[in-house]
Amino acid sequence: MEILTLEFLTSLFTIIVIDLVLAGDNAILIGLASRNVPKHLQKKVILFGALGAVVIRIIATLLAVGLLALPGLRLVGGLILIMIAYKLLIEEEEHDMKPSDNFWGAIRTIIIADALMGLDNVLAVAGAAHGDFLLVIIGLFISIPAVMWGSTIILKLIQKFPVIIKIGSAILAWTAAKMIAAEILLHNIFSNTFIKYSFEIIVIIAVLFLGHLKQRKTEM
């Protein structure tokens, strides 16, 4: 994929939005993991814990990009991502985490928790990158500072403007649809441009509609 083309910039924007929308969990887990550490060490715990989590996430994302090239895995990944997009609309995450009062213990907790909770992010970014490792790296390095130091602000924005969640869910659904459409095993079906774009639109509408129905039933 050539740099500065519309396709490249669109994919880059998608990756950044995915990272930011899913950044709320990072703010919560960092706060939970470091709250019992002495105050003069909390900033260091947050910094080192976040850096460790970022390194693991970069490695995991690059591995996922390579694995998605295998036949059948784009289809599986796309279906999983559709479920993630749907759950983003209907679920409030519960974070059951035991904080540590030990400096290295708190850092370890942040890294392990982020690795487990970041699987949705890794899969989404890998799918949006379309096999382009440079795109993954650029997208992550642009969004990492915002995720590390602005995650609390992002969390407040999401609480104040719930529509951000809907936008994020729509982007995840779109990414999932594109992953499925790019599946080698389904090439004959999606080689038709009209079918491909129609499928992407249907997936986005279906996820948002089903999420809306579920929310209404929950509120009743």
C-alpha positions in Angstrom: 0.0 0.0 0.0 1.5 3.3 -1.1 1.9 6.1 1.5 -0.3 9.2 1.4 -2.9 7.5 -0.9 -6.6 7.7 0.1 -6.6 4.0 0.9 -3.5 4.4 3.2 -4.9 7.5 5.0 -8.3 5.9 5.4 -6.8 2.8 7.0 -4.6 4.9 9.2 -7.5 6.9 10.4 -9.4 3.7 11.1 -6.6 2.3 13.2 -6.3 5.5 15.3 -10.0 5.7 16.0 -10.1 2.0 17.0 -7.2 2.6 19.4 -8.8 5.7 20.9 -12.3 4.1 21.3 -10.9 1.1 23.0 -8.6 3.2 25.2 -11.1 3.5 28.0 -10.2 0.1 29.5 -6.6 1.1 29.6 -7.4 4.1 31.8 -9.5 1.9 34.2 -7.0 -0.9 34.5 -4.0 1.4 35.0 -5.9 3.3 37.7 -7.0 0.1 39.5 -3.6 -1.6 39.3 -1.7 1.4 40.7 -4.0 2.8 43.3 -2.4 1.0 46.3 1.2 1.9 45.3 2.7 4.8 47.3 1.8 8.1 45.6 5.4 9.1 44.9 5.7 5.9 42.8 2.4 6.0 41.0 3.6 8.1 38.0 6.5 5.7 37.4 4.2 2.6 37.7 1.8 4.2 35.1 4.7 5.0 32.8 6.6 1.7 32.9 3.4 -0.3 33.0 2.0 1.4 29.9 5.3 1.2 28.1 5.5 -2.6 28.8 1.9 -3.0 27.6 2.5 -1.1 24.5 5.6 -3.2 23.5 3.6 -6.4 24.0 0.7 -5.0 22.0 2.9 -4.0 19.1 4.5 -7.5 18.9 1.0 -9.1 19.2 -0.4 -6.9 16.4 2.5 -7.6 14.0 2.0 -11.3 14.6 -1.7 -11.0 14.0 -1.1 -9.2 10.7 1.0 -12.1 9.6 -1.4 -14.8 10.7 -4.4 -13.1 9.0 -2.6 -13.9 5.7 -3.4 -17.6 6.2 -6.5 -18.9 4.4 -9.6 -18.9 6.6 -8.3 -16.7 9.4 -9.6 -13.5 7.9 -13.1 -15.0 8.0 -12.8 -16.2 11.6 -11.2 -12.9 12.6 -13.9 -10.9 10.9 -16.7 -12.9 12.6 -15.0 -12.4 16.0 -14.7 -8.7 15.3 -18.4 -8.4 14.5 -19.1 -9.8 18.0 -16.7 -7.3 19.5 -18.4 -4.4 17.7 -21.8 -5.6 19.0 -20.6 -6.1 22.6 -19.1 -2.6 22.5 -22.6 -1.3 22.2 -24.4 -3.4 24.8 -21.9 -4.3 27.5 -20.4 -2.3 30.3 -17.0 -3.9 31.1 -16.5 -5.1 34.7 -12.9 -5.0 35.9 -12.2 -7.5 38.7 -8.5 -6.7 39.5 -6.6 -7.0 42.7 -4.3 -3.9 43.0 -0.8 -4.3 44.1 1.1 -2.2 46.7 4.4 -3.4 45.2 6.1 -1.3 42.5 7.0 -4.2 40.2 3.9 -6.1 41.1 1.7 -3.2 39.9 3.6 -2.9 36.6 3.3 -6.7 36.1 -0.5 -6.4 36.7 -0.9 -3.6 34.2 1.1 -5.5 31.5 -0.7 -8.8 32.0 -4.2 -7.2 32.2 -3.6 -5.1 29.1 -2.4 -8.2 27.2 -5.6 -10.1 28.1 -8.0 -7.1 27.6 -6.2 -5.9 24.4 -7.0 -8.8 22.2 -9.9 -7.0 20.6 -7.7 -4.0 19.8 -5.0 -6.2 18.3 -7.4 -8.0 16.1 -9.1 -4.8 15.0 -5.8 -3.0 14.1 -4.5 -6.1 12.3 -7.6 -6.3 10.2 -7.6 -2.5 9.4 -4.0 -2.7 8.3 -4.6 -5.1 5.4 -1.3 -6.8 5.9 0.7 -3.5 5.9 3.2 -3.6 8.7 4.3 0.0 8.2 0.7 1.1 8.6 0.4 -0.8 11.9 3.5 0.8 13.3 2.6 4.4 12.2 -0.9 4.0 13.5 0.2 2.7 16.9 2.9 5.3 17.4 0.4 8.1 16.6 -2.2 6.8 19.0 0.1 5.5 21.8 0.7 8.9 23.3 -3.0 9.6 23.3 -3.8 6.3 24.9 -1.1 6.5 27.5 -1.6 10.1 28.6 -5.0 10.9 27.3 -6.9 7.8 28.2 -8.7 9.4 31.1 -9.8 12.3 28.9 -11.0 9.8 26.3 -13.0 7.9 28.9 -14.7 11.1 30.1 -15.5 12.1 26.5 -17.1 8.7 25.9 -19.2 9.1 29.0 -20.3 12.6 28.0 -20.9 11.8 24.3 -22.1 8.1 24.1 -22.3 8.5 20.3 -18.5 8.0 20.2 -19.2 4.4 21.1 -21.6 4.0 18.2 -19.1 5.5 15.8 -16.4 3.2 17.2 -18.7 0.2 16.9 -19.6 1.1 13.3 -15.9 1.4 12.4 -15.2 -2.0 14.0 -18.1 -3.6 12.1 -16.8 -2.0 8.8 -13.3 -3.4 9.5 -14.8 -6.8 10.2 -16.8 -6.7 7.0 -13.7 -5.8 5.0 -11.7 -8.6 6.6 -14.3 -11.1 5.6 -14.6 -9.7 2.1 -10.8 -10.0 1.7 -10.8 -13.7 2.7 -9.1 -15.7 0.0 -11.7 -18.6 0.3 -14.5 -16.1 -0.5 -12.8 -14.4 -3.4 -15.3 -15.5 -6.0 -18.2 -14.0 -4.0 -16.7 -10.7 -3.2 -14.8 -10.1 -6.5 -18.0 -8.3 -7.5 -17.6 -4.7 -6.2 -21.4 -4.2 -5.7 -21.7 -7.3 -3.6 -18.6 -6.3 -1.6 -19.7 -2.8 -0.7 -23.3 -3.9 -0.1 -22.1 -6.6 2.3 -20.0 -4.0 4.2 -23.0 -1.6 4.5 -25.3 -4.5 5.6 -22.9 -5.6 8.4 -22.6 -2.0 9.8 -26.3 -1.5 9.8 -27.0 -4.9 11.3 -24.6 -4.4 14.2 -25.9 -0.9 15.0 -29.5 -2.0 14.7 -29.1 -5.2 16.8 -27.2 -3.2 19.4 -29.9 -0.6 19.5 -32.6 -3.3 20.0 -30.6 -4.9 22.8 -30.2 -1.6 24.6 -33.9 -0.8 24.3 -34.8 -4.2 25.8 -32.3 -3.7 28.7 -33.8 -0.2 29.5 -37.4 -1.5 29.5 
